[in-house]
Amino acid sequence: MSTIPKSSFEFLKNLKKNNHKDWMTENKKEYQRNEKLLKIFYAEVAERLNEKDEIEKTKVFRINRDIRFSKDKTPYNVHRSVSFSRSGAHRRGGYYLRLEPGNSLMAGGFFGPQPADLLRIRKEFEMDDQEIRDILSKPDFKKVFGGFNEEYQVKTAPKGFSKDHPAIDLIKNKSFFVQHSFTDDEVFASDFMDKVVFHYELLRPYFDYMSDVLTTDLNGVSLLDD
């Protein structure tokens, strides 16, 4: 079972202090060496996920930042991130892992869903919020994730929804994902991959529920071709 090399964090710490092209060019071999080890880890995580799920794509995010519309013009990300996309239109939700000194985390769910999906989710919660609340309140799920990330919300209520609706705490979210942080010691531990996969597997009931919501209309009729 692969582990995360401490050298990858040492590289990221040094990059944070020297975030410019000349330094990266001088340390390119070290970057490539760490990337190779990290990609082995990612591949094993995907393999483990495939034991109980179906992963269509592993996306390793680029270290180069998109600075076109950013006030921060430093050219490189000081973290390494990867996502695992589920296969097929009937499997919704995605897995995410961020590795960064002092700020590592895993996450999963629906970040910035398309307008049609966002409306469908909100309408479902407006009609019946019991099932999603049951999932969010399961002891293991609640202990690990707490609840939805609430960083991305409208201030009161989305257009067409009442601010006084009992489920407005859910409806006003613009994204529906959860996350869990890891210490650096946890990241370097021999059982880190086991922990990541365990946390991902906790998401499956949530993914199954949301997949059902997003592939049916409000009457429960499938939107997928037979």
Secondary structure, DSSP 8 states (H G I E B T S, - for coil): -----HHHHHHHHHHHHS-SHHHHHHTHHHHHHHHHHHHHHHHHHHHHHTTTS-EEEEEE--SB---TT-S----B-SSEEEEEEESSTT---EEEEEE-TT-EEEEEEESS--HHHHHHHHHHHHH--HHHHHHHTSHHHHHHH-S---SSB-SS--TTS-TT-TTHHHHTBS-EEEEEEE-HHHHHSTTHHHHHHHHHHHTHHHHHHHHHHHTB-TTS-B-S--
